[in-house]
Amino acid sequence: MDRDAGGSEIDPDGDAVWHGFAAVVTERKSVELDLRRSKDLWEMAAIATGLGIVQFNDDATSLTLDHRASLMHLLPSAPTSRLGWTNGWP
């Protein structure tokens, strides 16, 4: 089979043969938008109340602090600060 400029192959009968797949991304995009909205709402609530956000990381050996939480705990003011430990709590 010959290839045309568009990336398809032309079979002996002259028909275009495409190799690829189609995927429906609507559900994934909807989940991404919901997650973004949820994150934005948390951020607005934290700003309105003056609270900082602290998260335990999945490995349970560190914390991630947002900018406001870092300032409250007198840590360097980075967009996020990470505190870690190896044996129990720091």
Summary of the structure (lengths in Angstrom):
residues: 90
radius of gyration: 24.9
end to end distance: 65.6
largest distance: 73.4
contacts: 174
relative contact order: 0.09
helix: 33%
strand: 21%
